[in-house]
Amino acid sequence: MKIVELEKEIEGLNPKQQKRLMGFLLSLQIRRDHEYRKELTSRINETAPEKWVSLEDLEKRVRE
């Protein structure tokens, strides 16, 4: 299947299904890329509130 075909299929999914797919793709990236996993773990474990990102800011960044 070509990427264009996949993109059209994904457009046809409802928002809940698209979010589930995003989670799946992110989990694949985390499992395969050890440097990404290390960086993500570091960010998740960050305890300084001034380095945190609000949900609204995160959603804006994801859309860009």
C-alpha positions as CSV (number, residue, x, y, z in Angstrom):
1,M,0.0,0.0,0.0
2,K,1.3,3.5,-0.9
3,I,1.5,6.3,1.6
4,V,-1.1,8.3,-0.3
5,E,-3.5,5.4,0.1
6,L,-2.8,5.2,3.8
7,E,-3.3,8.9,4.2
8,K,-6.7,8.7,2.5
9,E,-7.7,5.8,4.8
10,I,-6.6,7.7,7.8
11,E,-8.7,10.7,6.8
12,G,-11.7,8.5,6.8
13,L,-11.2,7.4,10.4
14,N,-13.1,9.1,13.2
15,P,-11.2,11.3,15.7
16,K,-11.0,8.5,18.3
17,Q,-9.5,6.1,15.8
18,Q,-7.0,8.7,14.6
19,K,-5.9,9.4,18.1
20,R,-5.4,5.6,18.7
21,L,-3.4,5.4,15.5
22,M,-1.2,8.4,16.6
23,G,-0.6,6.6,19.9
24,F,0.3,3.4,18.1
25,L,2.8,5.2,15.8
26,L,4.3,7.0,18.7
27,S,4.8,3.8,20.6
28,L,6.5,2.3,17.5
29,Q,8.9,5.2,17.4
30,I,9.7,4.9,21.1
31,R,10.4,1.2,20.8
32,R,12.6,1.6,17.8
33,D,14.6,4.7,18.6
34,H,16.6,4.4,21.8
35,E,17.8,8.1,21.8
36,Y,14.2,9.3,21.4
37,R,13.1,7.0,24.2
38,K,15.9,8.4,26.4
39,E,14.9,12.0,25.6
40,L,11.2,11.4,26.2
41,T,11.9,9.6,29.5
42,S,14.0,12.6,30.6
43,R,11.2,15.1,29.7
44,I,8.5,13.0,31.4
45,N,10.6,12.9,34.6
46,E,11.2,16.6,34.6
47,T,10.3,18.0,38.0
48,A,10.8,21.8,37.3
49,P,7.4,23.3,36.6
50,E,8.9,26.1,34.5
51,K,9.9,23.5,32.0
52,W,6.5,21.9,31.7
53,V,4.2,22.4,28.7
54,S,0.5,23.0,29.0
55,L,-1.9,20.7,27.2
56,E,-3.0,23.6,25.0
57,D,0.6,24.5,24.0
58,L,1.3,20.8,23.3
59,E,-1.8,20.6,21.0
60,K,-0.6,23.8,19.2
61,R,2.9,22.3,18.7
62,V,1.5,19.0,17.4
63,R,-0.7,20.8,14.8
64,E,2.3,22.7,13.4
